[in-house]
Amino acid sequence: MKNFQASALRTSFQIVAGIFFTAIITLMMYPIREFLGSQIVALIFLLPVLFSVYFLGLLPAIITSVTSFLCLNYFFIPPYYSFLVHKGQDFVTLLVFLLISVFTSQLIDKARKGTQLARQHEMEATSLYQLLLALSAKADTGSIAGTVAEHTLRTIPCSRVEVNLNSSKAIPTVVINKSVNTTDGGSSYLFTYPMLSSRSDEGILKVWSDHPVLSGDEDRLLSMYAAQGAQALERSRLMAVETHAHILEETDQAKSTLLASVSHELRSPLAVIKASVSSLRSGLVEWDSEARQDLLSSIEEETDHLNFLVGNLLDMSRIEAGALTLHKKWNSLLEIANVSLQHMQKVLEPFRVEVGISSDLPLVYTDFILMDQVYTNLLSNSVKFASPGSRISLLAYPEEENVHAIVENEGPGVPEEDLDRIFEKFHQLHKNDRVMGTGLGLSICKGIVSSHGGKIWAENLQKGFAFHFTLPARPAGESPHIPVEGEDE
């Protein structure tokens, strides 16, 4: 009722304004009416009509047209002060004036409404684009609901916005008020819009307004906000499901790859150990015979191999979990390489091993045990692919602020597309249709070298294959502490 009264009062004021403007034009032309022709007067009376239709609206403009028509007839068409018309020319002038004023009012009003509609559509498109842009940057449901509520409160004249989500998770209702004192009571009116996606009901958008009826533009915008919010919530849920499925797929693939890689490598040493122990327990092998020593040596070698495989698995899990602890000290790379060669002495017996590491090579700030494992894994990889009797070389030289180490062998090269992939976990190369190794050794080397601030890569040679890795010689400008005589190390 209040809105109707306000609208009627506003329309009455506009009509009075149009009539008042017509009265002013009449008073201005009345003293000089003898010098103006009826056609000129009719044109001048179009001014209040145009003013009314542009600034006041169609209804005030039509009433102004009728008022101007009566003033023109009464004050400016002979006989004066009468609505009678004696001349046919004056009658035509009055008729044409009335038709032009009414038609012009309608045309200008349509043009004005078209302009307003275009601006309204532009505003709606801009508002919807801003909402879509904001939603595209949100991934979780809580942020999406908050974005929808904030955008609604900013673009729609309302006092309170609430977004209730239908989610299996305990997501609180998003409530935003225009001011701290605003509540959902009092004279506010509630409007609800379901947030429906293509698959389900995502929730409800609630808006409190001071007006009992929303305009068509506001209602349309709120419906679009609810729809876009529902689509964003559905997208977020589907992305979460896809991510979870992808993680499960990767986990299952990693488990299958691990079992396929490790099963053969674990079965082989266990089979040798089992066969050797069975032979020793059978009583067929004399205790002081050479065969007994060979069996015991096989058990020892395969046990070391088994321990090496299990150690690789544990080291890989520590690297992936970020739990690899470095105990760095200043060490000689030549000393680390010699220790690794001692550990691999039996395995390297069929090969010609050459060491080209100078004793005056700068010290490196490393974890001795972990770098020993790097050399051990690289040598083990070289042994698998190189032919017995071929050469395996260990080289190192200073390179700017780093020490560049190389492990070369005369084995076959690696396809170019696999040069980087061989350092990935579980990536294996096949030789004679037989899987070689678990695919963890080189990945562990990469993790250890990277944790020291270095890098590792592989290279095909003209006659062989090489592993390269670099280590900082003096990290952060540090220098090794050289104890003086009489000082405890």
For each residue, the residues with C-beta under 8 A, 3 or more apart:
1: 4 5
2: 5 6
3: 6 7 211 212 213
4: 1 7 8
5: 1 2 8 9
6: 2 3 9 10
7: 3 4 10 11
8: 4 5 11 12
9: 5 6 12 13
10: 6 7 13 14
11: 7 8 14 15 57 59 60
12: 8 9 15 16
13: 9 10 16 17
14: 10 11 17 18 52 56 57 59 60
15: 11 12 18 19 56 59 60 63 64
16: 12 13 19 20
17: 13 14 20 21 52 56 60
18: 14 15 21 22 48 51 52 56 60 61 63 64 67
19: 15 16 22 23 63 64 67
20: 16 17 23 24
21: 17 18 24 25 47 48 51 52 64
22: 18 19 25 26 45 48 64 67 68 71
23: 19 20 26 27 71
24: 20 21 27 28
25: 21 22 28 29 44 45 47 48 68
26: 22 23 29 30 71 75
27: 23 24 30
28: 24 25
29: 25 26 32 33 36 41 44 76
30: 26 27 33 75
31:
32: 29 35 36
33: 29 30 36 41 75 76
34:
35: 32
36: 29 32 33 40 41 44 76
37: 40 41
38: 41 42 72 76 77 89 90 93
39: 42 43 93
40: 36 37 43 44
41: 29 33 36 37 38 44 45 72 76
42: 38 39 45 46 72 93 94 96 97
43: 39 40 46
44: 25 29 36 40 41 47
45: 22 25 41 42 48 49 68 69 71 72 97 101
46: 42 43 49 50 68 97 100 101 104
47: 21 25 44 50 51
48: 18 21 22 25 45 51 52 64 68
49: 45 46 52 53 61 64 65 68 101 104 105
50: 46 47 53 54 104 108
51: 18 21 47 48 54 55 56 64
52: 14 17 18 21 48 49 55 56 57 60 61 63 64 105
53: 49 50 56 57 58 60 61 104 105 108 109 112
54: 50 51 108 112
55: 51 52
56: 14 15 17 18 51 52 53 60 61 64
57: 11 14 52 53 60 61 109
58: 53 61 62 105 106 109
59: 11 14 15 62 63
60: 11 14 15 17 18 52 53 56 57 63 64
61: 18 49 52 53 56 57 58 64 65 105 108 109
62: 58 59 65 66 102 105
63: 15 18 19 52 59 60 66 67
64: 15 18 19 21 22 48 49 51 52 56 60 61 67 68
65: 49 61 62 68 69 98 101 102 105
66: 62 63 69 70 98
67: 18 19 22 63 64 70 71
68: 22 25 45 46 48 49 64 65 71 72 97 101
69: 45 65 66 72 73 94 97 98 101
70: 66 67 73 74 83
71: 22 23 26 45 67 68 74 75 76
72: 38 41 42 45 68 69 75 76 77 94 97
73: 69 70 76 77 83 85 94
74: 70 71 77 80 81 82 83
75: 26 30 33 71 72 80 81
76: 29 33 36 38 41 71 72 73 80
77: 38 72 73 74 80 85 90 93 94
78: 86 87 90
79: 82 84 86
80: 74 75 76 77
81: 74 75
82: 74 79
83: 70 73 74
84: 79
85: 73 77 90 91 94
86: 78 79 90
87: 78 90 91
88: 91 92
89: 38 92 93
90: 38 77 78 85 86 87 93 94
91: 85 87 88 94 95
92: 88 89 95 96
93: 38 39 42 77 89 90 96 97
94: 42 69 72 73 77 85 90 91 97 98
95: 91 92 98 99
96: 42 92 93 99 100
97: 42 45 46 68 69 72 93 94 100 101
98: 65 66 69 94 95 101 102
99: 95 96 102 103
100: 46 96 97 103 104
101: 45 46 49 65 68 69 97 98 104 105
102: 62 65 98 99 105 106
103: 99 100 106 107
104: 46 49 50 53 100 101 107 108
105: 49 52 53 58 61 62 65 101 102 108 109
106: 58 102 103 109 110
107: 103 104 110 111
108: 50 53 54 61 104 105 111 112
109: 53 57 58 61 105 106 112 113
110: 106 107 113 114
111: 107 108 114 115
112: 53 54 108 109 115 116
113: 109 110 116 117
114: 110 111 117 118
115: 111 112 118 119
116: 112 113 119 120
117: 113 114 120 121
118: 114 115 121 122
119: 115 116 122 123
120: 116 117 123 124 217
121: 117 118 124 125
122: 118 119 125 126
123: 119 120 126 127
124: 120 121 127 128 217 220 221 224
125: 121 122 128 129
126: 122 123 129 130
127: 123 124 130 131 151 155 221
128: 124 125 131 132 221 224 225 228
129: 125 126 132 133
130: 126 127 133 134 151
131: 127 128 134 135 147 148 151 225 228
132: 128 129 135 136 228
133: 129 130 136 137
134: 130 131 137 138 147 151
135: 131 132 138 144 147 148 228 229 232
136: 132 133
137: 133 134
138: 134 135 143 144 147 232 236
139: 143 236 239
140: 143 144 236
141: 144 145 165 167 169 171 233 236 237
142: 145 146 171 172 174
143: 138 139 140 146 147
144: 135 138 140 141 147 148 229 232 233 236
145: 141 142 148 149 163 165 171 174 203 229 233
146: 142 143 149 150 163 174 176
147: 131 134 135 138 143 144 150 151
148: 131 135 144 145 151 152 163 174 205 225 226 228 229 232
149: 145 146 152 153 161 162 163 174 175 176
150: 146 147 153 154 161 176
151: 127 130 131 134 147 148 154 155 225
152: 148 149 155 156 158 161 205 207 222 225
153: 149 150 156 158 160 161 176 178
154: 150 151
155: 127 151 152 221
156: 152 153 207 209 218 221 222
157: 209 210 211 218
158: 152 153 161 178 207 208 209 210
159: 177 178 179 182 188 208 209 210
160: 153 175 176 177 178 182 183 184 188 207 208
161: 149 150 152 153 158 175 176 205 206 207 208
162: 149 173 174 175 176 184 205 206 207 208
163: 145 146 148 149 173 174 195 203 204 205 206 229
164: 173 203 204 206
165: 141 145 171 173 174 202 203 233
166: 200 201 202 203
167: 141 171 203
168:
169: 141
170:
171: 141 142 145 165 167
172: 142
173: 162 163 164 165
174: 142 145 146 148 149 162 163 165
175: 149 160 161 162
176: 146 149 150 153 160 161 162
177: 159 160 180 182 183
178: 153 158 159 160 182
179: 159 182
180: 177
181:
182: 159 160 177 178 179
183: 160 177 186 188
184: 160 162 188 190 208
185: 188
186: 183
187: 210
188: 159 160 183 184 185 208 209 210
189: 208 209 210 211 212
190: 184 206 207 208
191: 206 207 208 209 214 219 222
192: 204 205 206 207
193: 204 205 206 207 222 223 225 226
194: 201 203 204 205 226
195: 163 201 202 203 204 205 226 227 229 230 233
196: 200 201 202 226 227 230
197: 200 201 202 230 231 233 234
198: 231 234
199: 234
200: 166 196 197 234
201: 166 194 195 196 197
202: 165 166 195 196 197 229 230 233 234
203: 145 163 164 165 166 167 194 195 229 230 233
204: 163 164 192 193 194 195
205: 148 152 161 162 163 192 193 194 195 222 225 226 229
206: 161 162 163 164 190 191 192 193
207: 152 156 158 160 161 162 190 191 192 193 222
208: 158 159 160 161 162 184 188 189 190 191
209: 156 157 158 159 188 189 191 214
210: 157 158 159 187 188 189
211: 3 157 189 214
212: 3 189
213: 3
214: 191 209 211 218 219 222
215: 218 219
216: 219 220
217: 120 124 220 221
218: 156 157 214 215 221 222
219: 191 214 215 216 222 223
220: 124 216 217 223 224
221: 124 127 128 155 156 217 218 224 225
222: 152 156 191 193 205 207 214 218 219 225 226
223: 193 219 220 226 227
224: 124 128 220 221 227 228
225: 128 131 148 151 152 193 205 221 222 228 229
226: 148 193 194 195 196 205 222 223 229 230
227: 195 196 223 224 230 231
228: 128 131 132 135 148 224 225 231 232
229: 135 144 145 148 163 195 202 203 205 225 226 232 233
230: 195 196 197 202 203 226 227 233 234
231: 197 198 227 228 234 235
232: 135 138 144 148 228 229 235 236
233: 141 144 145 165 195 197 202 203 229 230 236 237
234: 197 198 199 200 202 230 231 237 238
235: 231 232 238 239
236: 138 139 140 141 144 232 233 239 240
237: 141 233 234 240 241
238: 234 235 241 242
239: 139 235 236 242 243
240: 236 237 243 244
241: 237 238 244 245
242: 238 239 245 246
243: 239 240 246 247
244: 240 241 247 248
245: 241 242 248 249
246: 242 243 249 250
247: 243 244 250 251
248: 244 245 251 252
249: 245 246 252 253
250: 246 247 253 254
251: 247 248 254 255
252: 248 249 255 256
253: 249 250 256 257
254: 250 251 257 258 425 426
255: 251 252 258 259
256: 252 253 259 260
257: 253 254 260 261 426 439
258: 254 255 261 262 426
259: 255 256 262 263
260: 256 257 263 264 435
261: 257 258 264 265 426 428 435 437 438 439 440
262: 258 259 265 266 309 313 438
263: 259 260 266 267
264: 260 261 267 268 435
265: 261 262 268 269 309 437 438
266: 262 263 269 270 306 309
267: 263 264 270 271
268: 264 265 271 272 302
269: 265 266 272 273 302 303 305 306 309
270: 266 267 273 274 302 306
271: 267 268 274 275
272: 268 269 275 276 298 299 302
273: 269 270 276 277 298 299 302 303 306
274: 270 271 277 278
275: 271 272 278 279
276: 272 273 279 280 295 296 298 299 302
277: 273 274 280 281 299
278: 274 275 281 282
279: 275 276 282 284 285 295
280: 276 277 285 292 295 296
281: 277 278
282: 278 279 285
283:
284: 279
285: 279 280 282 289 291 292 295
286: 289 291 292
287: 292
288: 292
289: 285 286 292 293
290: 293 294
291: 285 286 294 295
292: 280 285 286 287 288 289 295 296
293: 289 290 296 297
294: 290 291 297 298
295: 276 279 280 285 291 292 298 299
296: 276 280 292 293 299 300
297: 293 294 300 301
298: 272 273 276 294 295 301 302
299: 272 273 276 277 295 296 302 303
300: 296 297 303 304
301: 297 298 304 305 346
302: 268 269 270 272 273 276 298 299 305 306
303: 269 273 299 300 306 307
304: 300 301 307 308
305: 269 301 302 308 309
306: 266 269 270 273 302 303 309 310
307: 303 304 310 311
308: 304 305 311 312 376 380
309: 262 265 266 269 305 306 312 313 438
310: 306 307 313 314
311: 307 308 314 315 373
312: 308 309 315 316 377 438 440 441 444
313: 262 309 310 316 317 438 440
314: 310 311 317 318
315: 311 312 318 319 324 373 444 447
316: 312 313 319 320 425 440 443 444 447
317: 313 314 320 321
318: 314 315 321 323 324
319: 315 316 322 324 444 447 448 451
320: 316 317
321: 317 318
322: 319
323: 318
324: 315 318 319 370 447 448 451
325:
326: 367 370 451 452
327: 367 368 369
328: 365 366 367 452
329: 365 366 367 368
330: 363 364 365 480 481
331: 335 336 363 364 365 366 368 371
332: 335 336 359 361 363 364
333: 336 337 357 361 364 371 396 403 405 471
334: 337 338 355 357 358 359 361 396
335: 331 332 338 339
336: 331 332 333 339 340 366 368 371 372 375
337: 333 334 340 341 355 357 375 394 396
338: 334 335 341 342 355
339: 335 336 342 343 372
340: 336 337 343 344 372 375 376 379
341: 337 338 344 345 348 353 355 379 394
342: 338 339 345
343: 339 340 372 376
344: 340 341 347 348 376 379 380 383
345: 341 342 348 349
346: 301 349
347: 344 379 380 383
348: 341 344 345 351 353 379 383 392
349: 345 346
350: 388 389
351: 348 383 386 388 389 390 391 392
352: 389 390 391 392
353: 341 348 391 392 393 394
354: 391 392 393 394
355: 334 337 338 341 393 394
356: 393 394 395 396
357: 333 334 337 361 394 395 396 405
358: 334 361 396 397
359: 332 334
360:
361: 332 333 334 357 358 396 397 398 403
362: 398 403 473 474
363: 330 331 332 473 480
364: 330 331 332 333 371 403 471 472 473
365: 328 329 330 331 472 474 475 478 480
366: 328 329 331 336 370 371 452 471
367: 326 327 328 329 370 371 448 452
368: 327 329 331 336 371 372
369: 327 372 373
370: 324 326 366 367 373 374 448 451 452
371: 331 333 336 364 366 367 368 374 375 448 452 471
372: 336 339 340 343 368 369 375 376
373: 311 315 369 370 376 377 444 445 448
374: 370 371 377 378 444 445 448 449 469
375: 336 337 340 371 372 378 379 394 407
376: 308 340 343 344 372 373 379 380
377: 312 373 374 380 381 441 442 444 445
378: 374 375 381 382 407 441 442 445 467
379: 340 341 344 347 348 375 376 382 383 392 407
380: 308 344 347 376 377 383 384 441
381: 377 378 384 385 437 441 442 467
382: 378 379 385 386 392 407 409 411 465 467
383: 344 347 348 351 379 380 386 392
384: 380 381 431 436 437
385: 381 382 409 411 412 429 431 436 465
386: 351 382 383 390 392 409 410 411 464
387: 390 410 411
388: 350 351
389: 350 351 352
390: 351 352 386 387 409 410 411 464
391: 351 352 353 354 408 409 410 464
392: 348 351 352 353 354 379 382 383 386 407 408 409 410
393: 353 354 355 356 406 407 408 409
394: 337 341 353 354 355 356 357 375 405 406 407
395: 356 357 405 406 407 408
396: 333 334 337 356 357 358 361 403 404 405 406
397: 358 361 403 404
398: 361 362 402 403 404 473
399: 402 403 404 470
400:
401: 472 473 474
402: 398 399 454 470 471 472 473
403: 333 361 362 364 396 397 398 399 470 471 472 473
404: 396 397 398 399 468 469 470
405: 333 357 394 395 396 468 469 470 471
406: 393 394 395 396 466 467 468
407: 375 378 379 382 392 393 394 395 466 467
408: 391 392 393 395 461 464 465 466 467
409: 382 385 386 390 391 392 393 464 465 466
410: 386 387 390 391 392 463 464 465
411: 382 385 386 387 390 464 465
412: 385 431 465
413: 460 461 464 465
414: 418 419 422 429 458 460 465
415: 418 419
416: 419 460
417: 421
418: 414 415 421 422 427 429
419: 414 415 416 422 457 458 459 460
420: 423 424 457
421: 417 418 424 427
422: 414 418 419 427 429 442 458
423: 420 427 442 443 445 446 456 457 458
424: 420 421 427 439 443
425: 254 316 439 440 443
426: 254 257 258 261 438 439 440 443
427: 418 421 422 423 424 439 443
428: 261 435 436 437 438 439
429: 385 414 418 422 436
430: 433 434 435 436
431: 384 385 412 434 436
432:
433: 430
434: 430 431
435: 260 261 264 428 430
436: 384 385 428 429 430 431
437: 261 265 381 384 428 440 441
438: 261 262 265 309 312 313 426 428 441
439: 257 261 424 425 426 427 428 442 443
440: 261 312 313 316 425 426 437 443 444
441: 312 377 378 380 381 437 438 444 445
442: 377 378 381 422 423 439 445 446
443: 316 423 424 425 426 427 439 440 446 447
444: 312 315 316 319 373 374 377 440 441 447 448
445: 373 374 377 378 423 441 442 448 449 456 467 469
446: 423 442 443 449 450 456
447: 315 316 319 324 443 444 450 451
448: 319 324 367 370 371 373 374 444 445 451 452
449: 374 445 446 452 454 455 456 469 470 471
450: 446 447 453 454 455 456
451: 319 324 326 370 447 448
452: 326 328 366 367 370 371 448 449 471 472
453: 450 471 472 475
454: 402 449 450 469 470 471 472
455: 449 450 469 470
456: 423 445 446 449 450 467 468 469 470
457: 419 420 423 467 468 469
458: 414 419 422 423 465 466 467 468
459: 419 465 466 467 468
460: 413 414 416 419 465
461: 408 413 464 465 466
462:
463: 410
464: 386 390 391 408 409 410 411 413 461
465: 382 385 408 409 410 411 412 413 414 458 459 460 461
466: 406 407 408 409 458 459 461
467: 378 381 382 406 407 408 445 456 457 458 459
468: 404 405 406 456 457 458 459
469: 374 404 405 445 449 454 455 456 457
470: 399 402 403 404 405 449 454 455 456
471: 333 364 366 371 402 403 405 449 452 453 454
472: 364 365 401 402 403 452 453 454 475
473: 362 363 364 398 401 402 403
474: 362 365 401 477 478 479
475: 365 453 472 478
476:
477: 474
478: 365 474 475
479: 474
480: 330 363 365
481: 330
482:
483: 487 488 489
484: 487
485:
486:
487: 483 484
488: 483
489: 483
